[in-house]
C-alpha cells in the first residue's frame, strides 16, 4: 500500500455509504482531496488514515461539499 505526502486536514465531509461511512478530506495544501472509508472507531484516526492512504479526489468537487468538521489552522 502506498502512502500520500504528509499533510494536515483542513476539513472533512462524512457520508453514510453502503457498508459504512465514507470520508472526503481536504488537506491544508495540495491539488486534490482524499477519499476513503472509516475503518477505525475514532473519527480523527479515520481522517488521519484517509489522509495517509486514501485515494485522490478532485479538490474542486470536494470544496463544493458541506463540511462535517473543520480543523483549526495553525
ZIQUISUL-V45073 format. One record per residue. N is the residue number from 1. SS is DSSP state (a for helix, b for strand, c for the rest). NEAR is the number of other C-alpha atoms within 10 Angstrom. Layout:
N;SS;NEAR
N;SS;NEAR
This chain:
1;c;3
2;c;7
3;c;12
4;c;13
5;c;10
6;c;10
7;c;14
8;c;17
9;b;21
10;b;17
11;b;21
12;b;24
13;b;19
14;b;21
15;b;13
16;b;11
17;b;10
18;c;7
19;c;7
20;b;11
21;b;14
22;b;19
23;b;24
24;b;28
25;b;32
26;b;28
27;b;20
28;c;14
29;c;12
30;c;10
31;c;12
32;b;18
33;b;27
34;b;24
35;b;24
36;b;22
37;b;20
38;c;21
39;c;15
40;c;11
41;c;8
42;c;9
43;a;14
44;a;13
45;a;13
46;a;20
47;a;28
48;a;16
49;a;17
50;a;26
51;a;27
52;a;18
53;a;16
54;c;21
55;b;15
56;b;17
57;b;17
58;b;13
59;a;17
60;a;11
61;a;10
62;a;20
63;c;16
64;c;8
65;c;12
66;c;11
67;c;16
68;c;12
69;b;12
70;b;13
71;c;12
72;c;8
73;c;8
74;c;3
